[in-house]
Every structure is written in C-alpha cells, then in structure tokens.
Amino acid sequence: LEMTRAWTRSCARKPHYQRSEACLTGTVDKCTDQPNYLLFWKSFFFFMIMVTYPLCGFQIDSFELLYYYDEHLGHSMWYVPFFLILFLYFTGCFTQVKDEKMPYSGWLLLGPSAVYYWYLITEGQIFVLYVFTFFAMVATVMCQRWMGFVLDSNGRFLFYNFIITLGLVLVWVAYLWNDNVLRKKYPGIIYVPEPWSFYTLHIKGS
C-alpha cells in the first residue's frame, strides 16, 4: 500500500520504501503459493475418491490441472500484477534534486534483493516479463531525464536491482549454456534453466 502511493505523487525519499521493496519480493511467493497447496490437497483427496469408487460418472485429471495452474495460469495471475505494481511505483520515484544519494541501508539490501529477483525470474520462468519491465523502466528514465527529472534513492535502488539481476541471469545462462541435459529439458529460443532442475540433476545426484 505504501508503494502504490507513488502512482499519483512522488514518494517520500526515505529508506523504508527500499525495505518495503525487499519485503514485498520476499512475501509474494508465500502469499501466492497458498492456492497451490489448496489445489494439491483437493486434488489428492479427489484422486483417493476416484480410486475408492472407480464407478464415478466422470474423470478429471486434477493433477494435470494443478500442473497447468502452477506452470502457466498461476504465473500470469501473480507475476504480471507484481511487476506492474513495481513499474507504477518506479514511475513515481523521480525528483529534481540531482545530488541525492542512496543510503547505506539501500546498498546493503541491494545484493540479497538482486539474488532473490534472480531466483524469482529463473525458477518462475518469467524472463520475458522481466525484460519487458526493464525496458519500460529504461524508457521511463530516458523520458524523465529529458524533462529534467532524475531518479531518487528509491528509484535508484529498484533500477540498480534490475541491472544486477539481469547480470546474474546472463551469468547463469552462460554457465549452463553447454549443458545437454538442461538443453533438452528447456528447448526453445529463450534458454533460462531453473535452479531446482540444476540442483536435482547435478548436485543432488552426486
């Protein structure tokens, strides 16, 4: 709620907004994973009913429905609004004060927050959505700079966060570029392996 105030006015230049960004990214998965747990247990309960009473008049592959929700529909339900809120917040983080610097608390949170964004993008397979959001942020910075505005400390924190995250994703992809097993699992033009798949194939097995 604090972040959405930036939609209509420039947000206050205080470090607590940077802490709000870090906390928001840390809680978005916890809040949106609840439908996954609910659907899983409902699906398991329904599966046991079908095993116990095989003469039911209809068959529904509920686990396939759960997989579709988790991999496709669920991502659109929470990641698109999440990045939209971040972008709307970013549009209010501009000021005419050109000598404003990011506080030390922002620099300390920058590393852990960028690592979490990297995990969010790679594990959630939302690289395309992230790139579009980043390009929109770059275009906004160029437009605002032409009008004489610059990023405040909150905007710098979010913008640097996205830049470092992009670097982490590129390093991750370059490190696993020649992995034949992951190449088969993630075919297509956009190749961004999931950390869990890398852990399952290379670390857990060894």
N, C-alpha and C positions, 0 to 999 in steps of 0.2 A: 504493500500500500504506500509505503514511503517512496518507493521508486517510481510509482505511477504518477506522482505529483509533478514529475518533470514533463509531463505531456503538455501542460498549459503554461508553465513558467520555468525559469531556470532554477534548478535545485540548489539548495544551500551548499556551499563549499565546505563540507565537513567530512571527516574521515568515516563517520558512522555509515554513510552511504556505501563506502567501499566494503565495510564489514557486512552490510546488507547483501551486496552482490555475492560475496563469498558464501554467506549462509544460505542464500536462495539457491545457488548451484548445488549446495550440499544436501538440500532437503527436497529438491524437485523429484528425484528418483524415489525417495522414501514415500512421498505422498502419492505418486502415480503408480507405484508398484502394488498398491492395495487391490486394485481391480484384478491384477494378475493372480494374486493369492486367492481372491474370492472365486475367480473363474476356475482356477485349478482345483480347488476343493469341491466346487459344484460339479465340475466335470468328472472328478474321481467318484463322487457319490452317484452320479448318474450312470457311470460305467459299471459300478457294482450292482446297480439295479438291473441293468441290461444283462449282466452275467447271471444274476439270480433268477430273473424272469425273462428268458430268451424269447418268449412268445409275444413281446410287446409289438404293437402295431406299427411302429416307426423306428427307424435307425438314424441316429445323428452322430456323426464323428465329432464329438465335442472337443477332443484333444486337438484335432486339426483346426477347429475354430479358435481354440486358445492360441495355437501357434500363429495363426494369421493375425489375431489381435495383437500379440506380443511383438511380432516382427514388422507389421505393416500399419495396421489401423491405429494401434496404440501409440506408435511413434508420431504419427501425424496429430494425434489428439493432444499430446502434451509438449512435444518439441517445437511445433510451429508456434503456438501461443507463447511459449517460453522465450524463443528468440525474437518474437515480435515485441514482447514487453521490454526485452533488453535493448532493442533498437529504438523504441519510443523513448525509453529512459535516456539513451545516448543522445537523442536529438535535443534534449534539454540541458546537456552538460557543456554549454558554451558560454563564454564570458568575454568581455573586452579587456580584462586585466591580463596583460601579457607576461607578467613576471611571476605568476602563481606557480608554485612547485608542488609536486605530490608529496605528502607527508611520509615519514619513515614507516608508519603502520601500513601504508599502501604498498611500499616496496617489499615489506615482509610478507604480505598476503599475496603478492604477485606470483611467486613461484608455486606455492600449493594450489592456488586457484587455476593457474595455467595447466598444471598437471591434471587437475580434475576435469577441466574442459577437454583436454586431450583424451582422457578416458571416456568422457561423455560422447565425443564425436566418433571415436573408433569402436567402442562397444555398442553404441546406439546406431552406428552406420548412417550418420546424418551429415556426412562431409559436404554434400551438395548444398544442403540448407545452411550449413555454417559458412560456406564460401559466398553464397548469395548475401547473407547477412553482413559479412565482412566487406564485400564490395559496396554494399549500400552505406556502410559506415564510412568508407574511404570517400565515396562521392559526397556524403554529407559534410565531411571535414573540408573538402576542397570548396564546396559551395559556401560554407560558413566563413572560411578564410577569405574568400573573395569579397564577402560582405563586411569584413573587419573583425570577425569573432574567432576566438581560439578556444581550445579545449581547456576546461578547468581540471582540477585534480581528480575528480570522479570520472570524467571522460577520459583522461589520460590513463587511469587505472584500467578501464574497460578496453580501451584501444590497444594498450600495450599487452593486455591479457590475450586478446585475439591474435596479435602478431606473434607472441611467443608460442601460443598454441598451434598456429599454423606451422611454425618451425619444428615443433615437436612431432606433428603429424607427418611432415615431409621426411624427417629423420627416421621415423618409424617405418614408413613405406620403403624408403631406400634400404634400410637394414634387412627387410624381408622381401625385397624385390625378386630375388632369385630362388625363393622357396617354392619348390614344385608342388608340395602338398597343399600349401595355402593357396597357391595359384589355381589349383583345381577346385578348391572349396569356394573361392571368391572370383569367379570368372567375370569378364566384362571389362569395360574401359576403365572404370574407377576401381582401383585396387587398394582397399584400406582394410587390412585384416583386423580381426577383433583380438584384443589381448587375451581373452579367455581361450580362444582357439589356439593361440600360440602357447599358452600355458599347458593346455591339455595335450598338445602334440609333442612338445619339445621338453617341457620341464617336468610335468607330472609323470610322463612315461619313463624318463631317465631316473 
